[in-house]
Amino acid sequence: MNRRIEKLALSLRLRFGSSNAFELCDHLGVGVLWQDLPEQVNGFCLCLGQKYTIILNLTTPQELRHYVCAHELGHILLHEKTNALELTELTNLCLPRLENQADYFAACLLLQDCLDDWREWYSTLTVSQVAQLSGLPVRVVSLCMEDRHHTAVS
């Protein structure tokens, strides 16, 4: 699944010439709305008819907005027919796998340009350093860097 996610992120960057999640939403016809949401909710996505919309919290810190938008775009592209809220409520399941996949998509989309720029230092950077330099959460960077490390070792 990770290779599929990487290929999807790369194909979007190549097709539209951007890794900016907001620009990609424009190109893909995904609406983005800003709303006052509960503090613990950074964003969510929903489908109204045939149109997808990402709802983002007005209070999400500026440095996390691209990540949250990319994460929600990941849900739309990877889990098109899945309603996580409905699955959770009806089946009492927690869906960390779907969240990890959306996080991995966001990392692949947003980190690749950074990692290309930092190629000469990449092997010496820690997850925390990459997170600090990129502005992404440590757990998201960790998903991407651990996967790349395993791929390089294999």
N, C-alpha and C positions, 0 to 999 in steps of 0.2 A: 504494500500500500504506500509506503514512504516514497518509493521510486515514482509511482503514479502522481503523487502529490508534488514532488519536485518537478516532474515534467510539466504538470499543469501550470505551476508558478512560472517556470521558464517560458513556456509557450505564451502566456499572457504578457510577460515582459517583452518578448520578441515581437509579438503581434501588434501591441499597442505602444511600444517604445517607452514604457514606464513601469515602475514598480510602486507607484503611488496608488494606494487602495482607493482613494476618492476619485482619482482620474479613471481608474479601471471600472469603478461603479458607473461612472458616466458613460463610458464606452459600451458597457454591457447592459445598460438600461436599468440598472438597479438604483432605486431611489434612496436617498440618505436624508433622514429627518433628525433634528435635534429636539429633545424633549427633556423636561425636568422629571427624572426617574428617581426611584429610591437610591440611596447612596451606594448600596452594595451591588447595584446593577449598572455596569458600564455600557451595555448595549444588548440588543437582540435583533433577530431578523424575522420577518414574517412574509407570507405570500398572500396577496390580495388578488384573487382571480389568477391571472397569468403574470402579475407584476410583483417582483420582489422588492422589499423595502428594508433598509437597515435603520433601526432606531438607536440613536446614540444619546447618552446622558450628557446634558449641558455641563455638568460638573466634572466630567472626566478630565483629568489633567492634560494639558496641551501635549506633553511629551508622550502620552499613551494613545492619543486619538487615532493615529495611523495604524497602530497595532490593533486596536479594538475594531476598527473598520475592516482591516485585513482578516482578522479572526472571523468576523461575521460573514464576510464575503466567502471565506473558506467553507463555512457551514452551507451557504447557498450553493456553491459549486460542487461540494463533496457529498452533501447530504440532502440533495434536492427534494426528495420525497419523504424526508424524515421530519416529523414534528416532535422535537425532543421534549418540549413541555408536556405534550399529550402522552408520550410514551412514559415519562416519569410519573405523571399523575395516575394513569390507568394501570401501569404495571408495577409501580413502586420501584422502578429501576433507576439507579444513578448511571449516567452515561459518560463516564470519564474518557472512554475511548474516542467518542465523537469530539469531545473538547480537546483532547490531545491532537487529533487529526487537524482540527481547525487551527490550533496553535502551531502545529508543524507547517501548515500551509502559510500562515502569517510569517513565520520565521524564514521559510524558503523565499517568500516574496520579498520581504523587507531586508533580510540579512545578506543576500547574495551580492548586491552591489558593494556593501560594506566589506564583506570578506574578500572580494576581488581587490578592493583598494588596499586592504591590509594583508594581502597575500604573503608578503615577505616576513610579516610578524605573526601570521596566523598560528603557526605551530607553537609559539611561545605565549600566546594570549590565553588567559584563563576565561572560564565562562563568565565570571563576575566582571572582568575587564571588558569583554565584548558587550555584555549587557550595559555597562556604564557608558561605553563609547556609542552604542547604537540607540540607547534609550528604551530598549525592550526589557520586559521582565526576565529575571534570571532563569526561571523555569522554562520559558520559551526558547531562549538562547541555548539552554542545556539540551533540549530535545534535538535541536538542529546540530549542535556541535558534537554531541555524543554519537548521533547517527553518522556524521561525516567521519568521525574518528574510527568507528567500527568498520565503515566502508573502506577507509584507507588501510586498516590493519588486515582486513580480509583478503 
